[in-house]
Amino acid sequence: MSKYGNKLVTVNGLTFQSQAESRRYGELKLLERAEKIRDVRVHPSFRIQEGFISRGRNIQPITYIADFSYTEAETGELVVEDVKGRGVVTPAFLLKQKLFLRKFPQIDLRIVWV
């Protein structure tokens, strides 16, 4: 089980946090085969806050791990997706979303509601 009570799902050797996330992966792979998108990545990582030293202590960087990223074939735009169940948006995600948008304003961050 994942930390939110979802069943972990494995597809093609990839582990997803939920059935909804695994279904979205299937949809993205179909879009990739149809050449609508390209370069689908699963669980891409983005450093949204660099580490630093505060009062002699090492403060670790903050990393956002999205569910997927891909490039839209027609526009070349990089898209990052996070799959969310209704009502399952944590305060940690909201903070990371703000940090991501601040650091990467050129990247389209989409929430896919299931």
Biopython code that builds the backbone (N, CA, C, O; Angstrom):
import numpy as np
from Bio.PDB.StructureBuilder import StructureBuilder

atoms = [
    (1, "MET", "N", (0.831, -1.190, 0.000)),
    (1, "MET", "CA", (0.000, 0.000, 0.000)),
    (1, "MET", "C", (0.874, 1.252, 0.000)),
    (1, "MET", "O", (1.959, 1.272, 0.581)),
    (2, "SER", "N", (0.377, 2.291, -0.663)),
    (2, "SER", "CA", (1.083, 3.557, -0.654)),
    (2, "SER", "C", (0.733, 4.319, 0.625)),
    (2, "SER", "O", (-0.090, 3.873, 1.424)),
    (3, "LYS", "N", (1.363, 5.460, 0.799)),
    (3, "LYS", "CA", (1.134, 6.216, 2.031)),
    (3, "LYS", "C", (-0.279, 6.786, 2.149)),
    (3, "LYS", "O", (-0.687, 7.193, 3.237)),
    (4, "TYR", "N", (-1.040, 6.823, 1.037)),
    (4, "TYR", "CA", (-2.412, 7.339, 1.100)),
    (4, "TYR", "C", (-3.453, 6.235, 1.004)),
    (4, "TYR", "O", (-4.621, 6.508, 0.729)),
    (5, "GLY", "N", (-3.041, 4.987, 1.228)),
    (5, "GLY", "CA", (-3.975, 3.873, 1.237)),
    (5, "GLY", "C", (-4.265, 3.282, -0.131)),
    (5, "GLY", "O", (-5.067, 2.355, -0.240)),
    (6, "ASN", "N", (-3.625, 3.802, -1.188)),
    (6, "ASN", "CA", (-3.810, 3.242, -2.520)),
    (6, "ASN", "C", (-2.979, 1.976, -2.662)),
    (6, "ASN", "O", (-1.951, 1.816, -2.004)),
    (7, "LYS", "N", (-3.432, 1.090, -3.520)),
    (7, "LYS", "CA", (-2.661, -0.110, -3.823)),
    (7, "LYS", "C", (-1.596, 0.231, -4.848)),
    (7, "LYS", "O", (-1.887, 0.861, -5.865)),
    (8, "LEU", "N", (-0.358, -0.183, -4.585)),
    (8, "LEU", "CA", (0.698, -0.006, -5.562)),
    (8, "LEU", "C", (0.403, -0.900, -6.760)),
    (8, "LEU", "O", (-0.067, -2.027, -6.601)),
    (9, "VAL", "N", (0.680, -0.393, -7.957)),
    (9, "VAL", "CA", (0.406, -1.119, -9.195)),
    (9, "VAL", "C", (1.692, -1.151, -10.005)),
    (9, "VAL", "O", (2.365, -0.131, -10.145)),
    (10, "THR", "N", (2.039, -2.334, -10.545)),
    (10, "THR", "CA", (3.223, -2.461, -11.389)),
    (10, "THR", "C", (2.785, -2.768, -12.813)),
    (10, "THR", "O", (2.013, -3.696, -13.055)),
    (11, "VAL", "N", (3.294, -1.967, -13.758)),
    (11, "VAL", "CA", (3.005, -2.128, -15.180)),
    (11, "VAL", "C", (4.329, -2.026, -15.928)),
    (11, "VAL", "O", (5.056, -1.044, -15.778)),
    (12, "ASN", "N", (4.638, -3.025, -16.723)),
    (12, "ASN", "CA", (5.884, -3.033, -17.511)),
    (12, "ASN", "C", (7.108, -2.758, -16.647)),
    (12, "ASN", "O", (8.038, -2.075, -17.077)),
    (13, "GLY", "N", (7.106, -3.288, -15.438)),
    (13, "GLY", "CA", (8.240, -3.115, -14.538)),
    (13, "GLY", "C", (8.283, -1.776, -13.826)),
    (13, "GLY", "O", (9.216, -1.518, -13.066)),
    (14, "LEU", "N", (7.295, -0.915, -14.051)),
    (14, "LEU", "CA", (7.225, 0.391, -13.402)),
    (14, "LEU", "C", (6.191, 0.330, -12.283)),
    (14, "LEU", "O", (5.113, -0.235, -12.468)),
    (15, "THR", "N", (6.508, 0.905, -11.125)),
    (15, "THR", "CA", (5.587, 0.907, -9.993)),
    (15, "THR", "C", (4.907, 2.255, -9.881)),
    (15, "THR", "O", (5.551, 3.304, -9.895)),
    (16, "PHE", "N", (3.577, 2.200, -9.770)),
    (16, "PHE", "CA", (2.769, 3.405, -9.644)),
    (16, "PHE", "C", (2.088, 3.411, -8.291)),
    (16, "PHE", "O", (1.828, 2.356, -7.712)),
    (17, "GLN", "N", (1.799, 4.604, -7.786)),
    (17, "GLN", "CA", (1.197, 4.767, -6.468)),
    (17, "GLN", "C", (-0.291, 4.424, -6.436)),
    (17, "GLN", "O", (-0.861, 4.251, -5.359)),
    (18, "SER", "N", (-0.925, 4.325, -7.606)),
    (18, "SER", "CA", (-2.356, 4.049, -7.641)),
    (18, "SER", "C", (-2.750, 3.490, -8.998)),
    (18, "SER", "O", (-1.987, 3.561, -9.962)),
    (19, "GLN", "N", (-3.954, 2.931, -9.056)),
    (19, "GLN", "CA", (-4.497, 2.463, -10.326)),
    (19, "GLN", "C", (-4.724, 3.637, -11.272)),
    (19, "GLN", "O", (-4.520, 3.512, -12.479)),
    (20, "ALA", "N", (-5.142, 4.769, -10.729)),
    (20, "ALA", "CA", (-5.372, 5.954, -11.562)),
    (20, "ALA", "C", (-4.076, 6.393, -12.238)),
    (20, "ALA", "O", (-4.073, 6.751, -13.416)),
    (21, "GLU", "N", (-2.988, 6.363, -11.494)),
    (21, "GLU", "CA", (-1.696, 6.754, -12.064)),
    (21, "GLU", "C", (-1.275, 5.761, -13.151)),
    (21, "GLU", "O", (-0.757, 6.170, -14.191)),
    (22, "SER", "N", (-1.490, 4.475, -12.924)),
    (22, "SER", "CA", (-1.121, 3.475, -13.933)),
    (22, "SER", "C", (-1.991, 3.619, -15.182)),
    (22, "SER", "O", (-1.510, 3.431, -16.300)),
    (23, "ARG", "N", (-3.284, 3.955, -14.992)),
    (23, "ARG", "CA", (-4.160, 4.182, -16.148)),
    (23, "ARG", "C", (-3.682, 5.389, -16.958)),
    (23, "ARG", "O", (-3.676, 5.359, -18.189)),
    (24, "ARG", "N", (-3.282, 6.447, -16.252)),
    (24, "ARG", "CA", (-2.796, 7.642, -16.957)),
    (24, "ARG", "C", (-1.535, 7.315, -17.751)),
    (24, "ARG", "O", (-1.340, 7.833, -18.850)),
    (25, "TYR", "N", (-0.691, 6.467, -17.202)),
    (25, "TYR", "CA", (0.510, 6.032, -17.923)),
    (25, "TYR", "C", (0.107, 5.357, -19.233)),
    (25, "TYR", "O", (0.696, 5.629, -20.279)),
    (26, "GLY", "N", (-0.895, 4.478, -19.178)),
    (26, "GLY", "CA", (-1.380, 3.821, -20.392)),
    (26, "GLY", "C", (-1.895, 4.820, -21.415)),
    (26, "GLY", "O", (-1.639, 4.682, -22.611)),
    (27, "GLU", "N", (-2.624, 5.830, -20.939)),
    (27, "GLU", "CA", (-3.130, 6.870, -21.843)),
    (27, "GLU", "C", (-1.978, 7.636, -22.494)),
    (27, "GLU", "O", (-2.010, 7.911, -23.693)),
    (28, "LEU", "N", (-0.968, 7.975, -21.704)),
    (28, "LEU", "CA", (0.176, 8.725, -22.241)),
    (28, "LEU", "C", (0.945, 7.895, -23.267)),
    (28, "LEU", "O", (1.415, 8.427, -24.273)),
    (29, "LYS", "N", (1.072, 6.587, -23.010)),
    (29, "LYS", "CA", (1.774, 5.730, -23.966)),
    (29, "LYS", "C", (0.999, 5.640, -25.282)),
    (29, "LYS", "O", (1.605, 5.581, -26.352)),
    (30, "LEU", "N", (-0.348, 5.631, -25.211)),
    (30, "LEU", "CA", (-1.152, 5.651, -26.444)),
    (30, "LEU", "C", (-0.948, 6.954, -27.203)),
    (30, "LEU", "O", (-0.812, 6.952, -28.426)),
    (31, "LEU", "N", (-0.927, 8.071, -26.471)),
    (31, "LEU", "CA", (-0.682, 9.367, -27.111)),
    (31, "LEU", "C", (0.715, 9.423, -27.726)),
    (31, "LEU", "O", (0.915, 10.038, -28.773)),
    (32, "GLU", "N", (1.665, 8.785, -27.075)),
    (32, "GLU", "CA", (3.027, 8.753, -27.606)),
    (32, "GLU", "C", (3.066, 7.922, -28.904)),
    (32, "GLU", "O", (3.702, 8.322, -29.879)),
    (33, "ARG", "N", (2.393, 6.783, -28.908)),
    (33, "ARG", "CA", (2.348, 5.948, -30.120)),
    (33, "ARG", "C", (1.648, 6.674, -31.271)),
    (33, "ARG", "O", (1.991, 6.482, -32.437)),
    (34, "ALA", "N", (0.671, 7.503, -30.933)),
    (34, "ALA", "CA", (-0.042, 8.284, -31.950)),
    (34, "ALA", "C", (0.747, 9.536, -32.354)),
    (34, "ALA", "O", (0.292, 10.325, -33.182)),
    (35, "GLU", "N", (1.931, 9.707, -31.760)),
    (35, "GLU", "CA", (2.830, 10.828, -32.046)),
    (35, "GLU", "C", (2.246, 12.184, -31.695)),
    (35, "GLU", "O", (2.599, 13.196, -32.301)),
    (36, "LYS", "N", (1.339, 12.205, -30.702)),
    (36, "LYS", "CA", (0.805, 13.469, -30.178)),
    (36, "LYS", "C", (1.763, 14.047, -29.130)),
    (36, "LYS", "O", (1.878, 15.263, -28.980)),
    (37, "ILE", "N", (2.449, 13.150, -28.409)),
    (37, "ILE", "CA", (3.449, 13.546, -27.417)),
    (37, "ILE", "C", (4.683, 12.670, -27.615)),
    (37, "ILE", "O", (4.635, 11.659, -28.316)),
    (38, "ARG", "N", (5.794, 13.074, -26.983)),
    (38, "ARG", "CA", (7.012, 12.268, -27.061)),
    (38, "ARG", "C", (7.774, 12.388, -25.736)),
    (38, "ARG", "O", (7.483, 13.244, -24.901)),
    (39, "ASP", "N", (8.738, 11.517, -25.580)),
    (39, "ASP", "CA", (9.637, 11.557, -24.414)),
    (39, "ASP", "C", (8.893, 11.438, -23.082)),
    (39, "ASP", "O", (9.158, 12.204, -22.155)),
    (40, "VAL", "N", (7.969, 10.488, -22.981)),
    (40, "VAL", "CA", (7.251, 10.275, -21.720)),
    (40, "VAL", "C", (8.243, 9.792, -20.671)),
    (40, "VAL", "O", (8.976, 8.827, -20.888)),
    (41, "ARG", "N", (8.255, 10.470, -19.542)),
    (41, "ARG", "CA", (9.091, 10.070, -18.410)),
    (41, "ARG", "C", (8.192, 9.804, -17.210)),
    (41, "ARG", "O", (7.213, 10.513, -16.980)),
    (42, "VAL", "N", (8.538, 8.779, -16.459)),
    (42, "VAL", "CA", (7.790, 8.412, -15.261)),
    (42, "VAL", "C", (8.579, 8.863, -14.041)),
    (42, "VAL", "O", (9.776, 8.600, -13.932)),
    (43, "HIS", "N", (7.908, 9.536, -13.137)),
    (43, "HIS", "CA", (8.471, 10.047, -11.885)),
    (43, "HIS", "C", (9.732, 10.904, -12.096)),
    (43, "HIS", "O", (10.767, 10.662, -11.475)),
    (44, "PRO", "N", (9.627, 11.911, -12.986)),
    (44, "PRO", "CA", (10.769, 12.813, -13.161)),
    (44, "PRO", "C", (10.965, 13.666, -11.906)),
    (44, "PRO", "O", (10.009, 14.008, -11.210)),
    (45, "SER", "N", (12.199, 13.989, -11.644)),
    (45, "SER", "CA", (12.556, 14.718, -10.428)),
    (45, "SER", "C", (13.018, 16.135, -10.781)),
    (45, "SER", "O", (13.767, 16.338, -11.737)),
    (46, "PHE", "N", (12.559, 17.108, -9.993)),
    (46, "PHE", "CA", (12.925, 18.505, -10.198)),
    (46, "PHE", "C", (13.379, 19.097, -8.871)),
    (46, "PHE", "O", (12.654, 19.028, -7.879)),
    (47, "ARG", "N", (14.562, 19.671, -8.849)),
    (47, "ARG", "CA", (15.034, 20.358, -7.642)),
    (47, "ARG", "C", (14.398, 21.730, -7.626)),
    (47, "ARG", "O", (14.661, 22.555, -8.501)),
    (48, "ILE", "N", (13.552, 21.976, -6.621)),
    (48, "ILE", "CA", (12.810, 23.230, -6.583)),
    (48, "ILE", "C", (13.367, 24.208, -5.553)),
    (48, "ILE", "O", (12.988, 25.380, -5.542)),
    (49, "GLN", "N", (14.257, 23.738, -4.697)),
    (49, "GLN", "CA", (14.930, 24.612, -3.731)),
    (49, "GLN", "C", (16.302, 24.015, -3.487)),
    (49, "GLN", "O", (16.423, 22.848, -3.115)),
    (50, "GLU", "N", (17.318, 24.806, -3.694)),
    (50, "GLU", "CA", (18.685, 24.335, -3.466)),
    (50, "GLU", "C", (18.932, 24.152, -1.977)),
    (50, "GLU", "O", (18.304, 24.805, -1.144)),
    (51, "GLY", "N", (19.840, 23.269, -1.660)),
    (51, "GLY", "CA", (20.270, 23.124, -0.274)),
    (51, "GLY", "C", (21.089, 24.336, 0.142)),
    (51, "GLY", "O", (21.570, 25.088, -0.706)),
    (52, "PHE", "N", (21.245, 24.526, 1.441)),
    (52, "PHE", "CA", (22.015, 25.664, 1.932)),
    (52, "PHE", "C", (22.478, 25.373, 3.347)),
    (52, "PHE", "O", (22.100, 24.368, 3.950)),
    (53, "ILE", "N", (23.296, 26.262, 3.860)),
    (53, "ILE", "CA", (23.776, 26.122, 5.229)),
    (53, "ILE", "C", (23.153, 27.228, 6.061)),
    (53, "ILE", "O", (23.208, 28.400, 5.690)),
    (54, "SER", "N", (22.559, 26.851, 7.189)),
    (54, "SER", "CA", (21.943, 27.796, 8.102)),
    (54, "SER", "C", (22.479, 27.549, 9.504)),
    (54, "SER", "O", (22.290, 26.478, 10.080)),
    (55, "ARG", "N", (23.151, 28.558, 10.040)),
    (55, "ARG", "CA", (23.720, 28.457, 11.388)),
    (55, "ARG", "C", (24.565, 27.207, 11.561)),
    (55, "ARG", "O", (24.515, 26.530, 12.588)),
    (56, "GLY", "N", (25.351, 26.920, 10.514)),
    (56, "GLY", "CA", (26.251, 25.787, 10.570)),
    (56, "GLY", "C", (25.617, 24.440, 10.261)),
    (56, "GLY", "O", (26.305, 23.419, 10.275)),
    (57, "ARG", "N", (24.327, 24.418, 9.986)),
    (57, "ARG", "CA", (23.637, 23.161, 9.661)),
    (57, "ARG", "C", (23.384, 23.075, 8.165)),
    (57, "ARG", "O", (23.018, 24.060, 7.523)),
    (58, "ASN", "N", (23.585, 21.880, 7.623)),
    (58, "ASN", "CA", (23.255, 21.645, 6.214)),
    (58, "ASN", "C", (21.761, 21.428, 6.074)),
    (58, "ASN", "O", (21.195, 20.521, 6.684)),
    (59, "ILE", "N", (21.125, 22.265, 5.268)),
    (59, "ILE", "CA", (19.704, 22.120, 4.981)),
    (59, "ILE", "C", (19.596, 21.460, 3.602)),
    (59, "ILE", "O", (20.112, 21.977, 2.611)),
    (60, "GLN", "N", (18.925, 20.328, 3.559)),
    (60, "GLN", "CA", (18.819, 19.557, 2.322)),
    (60, "GLN", "C", (17.974, 20.291, 1.280)),
    (60, "GLN", "O", (17.076, 21.057, 1.629)),
    (61, "PRO", "N", (18.267, 20.053, 0.001)),
    (61, "PRO", "CA", (17.434, 20.641, -1.045)),
    (61, "PRO", "C", (16.035, 20.036, -1.020)),
    (61, "PRO", "O", (15.814, 18.972, -0.443)),
    (62, "ILE", "N", (15.097, 20.731, -1.654)),
    (62, "ILE", "CA", (13.728, 20.229, -1.779)),
    (62, "ILE", "C", (13.543, 19.761, -3.220)),
    (62, "ILE", "O", (13.821, 20.496, -4.168)),
    (63, "THR", "N", (13.072, 18.535, -3.363)),
    (63, "THR", "CA", (12.864, 17.946, -4.675)),
    (63, "THR", "C", (11.387, 17.624, -4.851)),
    (63, "THR", "O", (10.730, 17.112, -3.945)),
    (64, "TYR", "N", (10.889, 17.936, -6.029)),
    (64, "TYR", "CA", (9.520, 17.578, -6.398)),
    (64, "TYR", "C", (9.594, 16.429, -7.388)),
    (64, "TYR", "O", (10.240, 16.549, -8.429)),
    (65, "ILE", "N", (8.947, 15.330, -7.077)),
    (65, "ILE", "CA", (8.894, 14.186, -7.984)),
    (65, "ILE", "C", (7.475, 14.136, -8.543)),
    (65, "ILE", "O", (6.518, 13.817, -7.838)),
    (66, "ALA", "N", (7.370, 14.458, -9.818)),
    (66, "ALA", "CA", (6.073, 14.461, -10.496)),
    (66, "ALA", "C", (5.693, 13.032, -10.870)),
    (66, "ALA", "O", (6.501, 12.112, -10.744)),
    (67, "ASP", "N", (4.483, 12.859, -11.321)),
    (67, "ASP", "CA", (4.082, 11.540, -11.807)),
    (67, "ASP", "C", (4.608, 11.299, -13.217)),
    (67, "ASP", "O", (5.106, 10.215, -13.522)),
    (68, "PHE", "N", (4.495, 12.316, -14.082)),
    (68, "PHE", "CA", (4.921, 12.158, -15.476)),
    (68, "PHE", "C", (5.423, 13.488, -16.034)),
    (68, "PHE", "O", (5.096, 14.565, -15.536)),
    (69, "SER", "N", (6.225, 13.369, -17.081)),
    (69, "SER", "CA", (6.527, 14.523, -17.920)),
    (69, "SER", "C", (6.590, 14.022, -19.355)),
    (69, "SER", "O", (6.850, 12.847, -19.612)),
    (70, "TYR", "N", (6.347, 14.935, -20.278)),
    (70, "TYR", "CA", (6.413, 14.608, -21.702)),
    (70, "TYR", "C", (6.491, 15.908, -22.479)),
    (70, "TYR", "O", (6.296, 16.992, -21.930)),
    (71, "THR", "N", (6.776, 15.781, -23.757)),
    (71, "THR", "CA", (6.834, 16.930, -24.649)),
    (71, "THR", "C", (5.675, 16.824, -25.625)),
    (71, "THR", "O", (5.461, 15.775, -26.232)),
    (72, "GLU", "N", (4.930, 17.909, -25.775)),
    (72, "GLU", "CA", (3.857, 17.935, -26.756)),
    (72, "GLU", "C", (4.479, 18.027, -28.143)),
    (72, "GLU", "O", (5.274, 18.927, -28.411)),
    (73, "ALA", "N", (4.120, 17.104, -29.018)),
    (73, "ALA", "CA", (4.765, 17.004, -30.326)),
    (73, "ALA", "C", (4.547, 18.248, -31.184)),
    (73, "ALA", "O", (5.464, 18.699, -31.871)),
    (74, "GLU", "N", (3.353, 18.795, -31.147)),
    (74, "GLU", "CA", (3.030, 19.928, -32.018)),
    (74, "GLU", "C", (3.747, 21.213, -31.608)),
    (74, "GLU", "O", (4.226, 21.957, -32.463)),
    (75, "THR", "N", (3.821, 21.473, -30.307)),
    (75, "THR", "CA", (4.373, 22.744, -29.837)),
    (75, "THR", "C", (5.791, 22.644, -29.277)),
    (75, "THR", "O", (6.486, 23.654, -29.165)),
    (76, "GLY", "N", (6.226, 21.426, -28.925)),
    (76, "GLY", "CA", (7.531, 21.255, -28.285)),
    (76, "GLY", "C", (7.525, 21.649, -26.819)),
    (76, "GLY", "O", (8.578, 21.706, -26.184)),
    (77, "GLU", "N", (6.334, 21.925, -26.272)),
    (77, "GLU", "CA", (6.203, 22.356, -24.878)),
    (77, "GLU", "C", (6.383, 21.177, -23.925)),
    (77, "GLU", "O", (5.809, 20.107, -24.126)),
    (78, "LEU", "N", (7.193, 21.393, -22.877)),
    (78, "LEU", "CA", (7.356, 20.397, -21.830)),
    (78, "LEU", "C", (6.182, 20.491, -20.879)),
    (78, "LEU", "O", (5.828, 21.578, -20.420)),
    (79, "VAL", "N", (5.575, 19.347, -20.583)),
    (79, "VAL", "CA", (4.437, 19.269, -19.679)),
    (79, "VAL", "C", (4.804, 18.342, -18.537)),
    (79, "VAL", "O", (5.373, 17.271, -18.749)),
    (80, "VAL", "N", (4.475, 18.760, -17.324)),
    (80, "VAL", "CA", (4.663, 17.943, -16.129)),
    (80, "VAL", "C", (3.286, 17.686, -15.548)),
    (80, "VAL", "O", (2.483, 18.608, -15.405)),
    (81, "GLU", "N", (3.010, 16.411, -15.210)),
    (81, "GLU", "CA", (1.691, 16.061, -14.696)),
    (81, "GLU", "C", (1.780, 15.427, -13.320)),
    (81, "GLU", "O", (2.726, 14.709, -12.998)),
    (82, "ASP", "N", (0.769, 15.713, -12.526)),
    (82, "ASP", "CA", (0.582, 15.062, -11.236)),
    (82, "ASP", "C", (-0.852, 14.556, -11.201)),
    (82, "ASP", "O", (-1.791, 15.334, -11.373)),
    (83, "VAL", "N", (-1.024, 13.257, -10.980)),
    (83, "VAL", "CA", (-2.349, 12.640, -10.938)),
    (83, "VAL", "C", (-2.877, 12.742, -9.512)),
    (83, "VAL", "O", (-2.204, 12.330, -8.567)),
    (84, "LYS", "N", (-4.075, 13.287, -9.356)),
    (84, "LYS", "CA", (-4.667, 13.480, -8.032)),
    (84, "LYS", "C", (-6.080, 12.939, -7.985)),
    (84, "LYS", "O", (-6.866, 13.137, -8.911)),
    (85, "GLY", "N", (-6.396, 12.253, -6.898)),
    (85, "GLY", "CA", (-7.771, 11.848, -6.633)),
    (85, "GLY", "C", (-8.531, 13.044, -6.085)),
    (85, "GLY", "O", (-7.929, 13.970, -5.541)),
    (86, "ARG", "N", (-9.799, 13.028, -6.219)),
    (86, "ARG", "CA", (-10.623, 14.127, -5.709)),
    (86, "ARG", "C", (-10.389, 14.318, -4.213)),
    (86, "ARG", "O", (-10.480, 13.374, -3.428)),
    (87, "GLY", "N", (-10.088, 15.551, -3.842)),
    (87, "GLY", "CA", (-9.913, 15.873, -2.437)),
    (87, "GLY", "C", (-8.597, 15.423, -1.836)),
    (87, "GLY", "O", (-8.421, 15.493, -0.620)),
    (88, "VAL", "N", (-7.659, 14.957, -2.671)),
    (88, "VAL", "CA", (-6.389, 14.464, -2.144)),
    (88, "VAL", "C", (-5.264, 15.405, -2.565)),
    (88, "VAL", "O", (-4.389, 15.040, -3.351)),
    (89, "VAL", "N", (-5.304, 16.600, -2.036)),
    (89, "VAL", "CA", (-4.230, 17.559, -2.267)),
    (89, "VAL", "C", (-3.685, 17.927, -0.900)),
    (89, "VAL", "O", (-4.372, 18.540, -0.083)),
    (90, "THR", "N", (-2.444, 17.546, -0.666)),
    (90, "THR", "CA", (-1.835, 17.775, 0.641)),
    (90, "THR", "C", (-1.226, 19.175, 0.717)),
    (90, "THR", "O", (-0.909, 19.771, -0.312)),
    (91, "PRO", "N", (-1.063, 19.693, 1.919)),
    (91, "PRO", "CA", (-0.359, 20.968, 2.066)),
    (91, "PRO", "C", (1.063, 20.899, 1.503)),
    (91, "PRO", "O", (1.564, 21.887, 0.966)),
    (92, "ALA", "N", (1.710, 19.744, 1.624)),
    (92, "ALA", "CA", (3.072, 19.598, 1.080)),
    (92, "ALA", "C", (3.051, 19.752, -0.438)),
    (92, "ALA", "O", (3.926, 20.407, -1.003)),
    (93, "PHE", "N", (2.056, 19.152, -1.108)),
    (93, "PHE", "CA", (1.968, 19.304, -2.558)),
    (93, "PHE", "C", (1.724, 20.759, -2.939)),
    (93, "PHE", "O", (2.350, 21.260, -3.873)),
    (94, "LEU", "N", (0.836, 21.438, -2.243)),
    (94, "LEU", "CA", (0.548, 22.837, -2.571)),
    (94, "LEU", "C", (1.800, 23.702, -2.459)),
    (94, "LEU", "O", (2.028, 24.577, -3.294)),
    (95, "LEU", "N", (2.607, 23.460, -1.435)),
    (95, "LEU", "CA", (3.849, 24.202, -1.274)),
    (95, "LEU", "C", (4.826, 23.869, -2.405)),
    (95, "LEU", "O", (5.430, 24.769, -2.990)),
    (96, "LYS", "N", (4.979, 22.587, -2.711)),
    (96, "LYS", "CA", (5.889, 22.199, -3.794)),
    (96, "LYS", "C", (5.409, 22.731, -5.139)),
    (96, "LYS", "O", (6.219, 23.105, -5.987)),
    (97, "GLN", "N", (4.089, 22.764, -5.335)),
    (97, "GLN", "CA", (3.543, 23.312, -6.570)),
    (97, "GLN", "C", (3.945, 24.783, -6.716)),
    (97, "GLN", "O", (4.366, 25.204, -7.794)),
    (98, "LYS", "N", (3.819, 25.558, -5.654)),
    (98, "LYS", "CA", (4.193, 26.977, -5.697)),
    (98, "LYS", "C", (5.679, 27.153, -5.974)),
    (98, "LYS", "O", (6.068, 28.000, -6.777)),
    (99, "LEU", "N", (6.504, 26.358, -5.313)),
    (99, "LEU", "CA", (7.951, 26.440, -5.531)),
    (99, "LEU", "C", (8.303, 26.048, -6.963)),
    (99, "LEU", "O", (9.157, 26.674, -7.592)),
    (100, "PHE", "N", (7.643, 25.010, -7.474)),
    (100, "PHE", "CA", (7.880, 24.568, -8.850)),
    (100, "PHE", "C", (7.523, 25.679, -9.832)),
    (100, "PHE", "O", (8.317, 26.000, -10.717)),
    (101, "LEU", "N", (6.338, 26.267, -9.684)),
    (101, "LEU", "CA", (5.890, 27.318, -10.599)),
    (101, "LEU", "C", (6.804, 28.537, -10.548)),
    (101, "LEU", "O", (7.017, 29.203, -11.561)),
    (102, "ARG", "N", (7.338, 28.822, -9.376)),
    (102, "ARG", "CA", (8.270, 29.957, -9.231)),
    (102, "ARG", "C", (9.588, 29.676, -9.940)),
    (102, "ARG", "O", (10.125, 30.547, -10.625)),
    (103, "LYS", "N", (10.111, 28.462, -9.779)),
    (103, "LYS", "CA", (11.422, 28.131, -10.344)),
    (103, "LYS", "C", (11.343, 27.793, -11.831)),
    (103, "LYS", "O", (12.277, 28.076, -12.581)),
    (104, "PHE", "N", (10.225, 27.183, -12.266)),
    (104, "PHE", "CA", (10.099, 26.744, -13.657)),
    (104, "PHE", "C", (8.849, 27.341, -14.308)),
    (104, "PHE", "O", (7.953, 26.591, -14.695)),
    (105, "PRO", "N", (8.764, 28.663, -14.440)),
    (105, "PRO", "CA", (7.542, 29.271, -15.000)),
    (105, "PRO", "C", (7.294, 28.880, -16.457)),
    (105, "PRO", "O", (6.171, 29.002, -16.947)),
    (106, "GLN", "N", (8.325, 28.413, -17.147)),
    (106, "GLN", "CA", (8.184, 28.035, -18.551)),
    (106, "GLN", "C", (7.596, 26.638, -18.732)),
    (106, "GLN", "O", (7.243, 26.261, -19.850)),
    (107, "ILE", "N", (7.487, 25.868, -17.657)),
    (107, "ILE", "CA", (6.969, 24.498, -17.741)),
    (107, "ILE", "C", (5.507, 24.481, -17.321)),
    (107, "ILE", "O", (5.126, 25.072, -16.311)),
    (108, "ASP", "N", (4.695, 23.791, -18.120)),
    (108, "ASP", "CA", (3.270, 23.664, -17.844)),
    (108, "ASP", "C", (3.058, 22.535, -16.831)),
    (108, "ASP", "O", (3.226, 21.363, -17.168)),
    (109, "LEU", "N", (2.694, 22.879, -15.605)),
    (109, "LEU", "CA", (2.408, 21.883, -14.554)),
    (109, "LEU", "C", (0.902, 21.668, -14.539)),
    (109, "LEU", "O", (0.128, 22.583, -14.261)),
    (110, "ARG", "N", (0.504, 20.435, -14.845)),
    (110, "ARG", "CA", (-0.920, 20.112, -14.915)),
    (110, "ARG", "C", (-1.278, 19.095, -13.839)),
    (110, "ARG", "O", (-0.547, 18.136, -13.591)),
    (111, "ILE", "N", (-2.424, 19.335, -13.210)),
    (111, "ILE", "CA", (-2.979, 18.359, -12.283)),
    (111, "ILE", "C", (-4.053, 17.603, -13.054)),
    (111, "ILE", "O", (-4.963, 18.203, -13.627)),
    (112, "VAL", "N", (-3.934, 16.277, -13.061)),
    (112, "VAL", "CA", (-4.911, 15.435, -13.725)),
    (112, "VAL", "C", (-5.800, 14.861, -12.632)),
    (112, "VAL", "O", (-5.363, 14.024, -11.843)),
    (113, "TRP", "N", (-7.048, 15.314, -12.589)),
    (113, "TRP", "CA", (-7.999, 14.872, -11.563)),
    (113, "TRP", "C", (-8.651, 13.589, -12.008)),
    (113, "TRP", "O", (-9.080, 13.451, -13.153)),
    (114, "VAL", "N", (-8.721, 12.637, -11.070)),
    (114, "VAL", "CA", (-9.375, 11.344, -11.370)),
    (114, "VAL", "C", (-10.514, 11.105, -10.411)),
    (114, "VAL", "O", (-11.188, 10.079, -10.495)),
]
sb = StructureBuilder()
sb.init_structure("model")
sb.init_model(0)
sb.init_chain("A")
sb.init_seg("    ")
for serial, (resi, resn, name, xyz) in enumerate(atoms, 1):
    if name == "N":
        sb.init_residue(resn, " ", resi, " ")
    sb.init_atom(name, np.array(xyz, "f"), 0.0, 1.0, " ", f" {name:<3s}", serial, name[0])
structure = sb.get_structure()
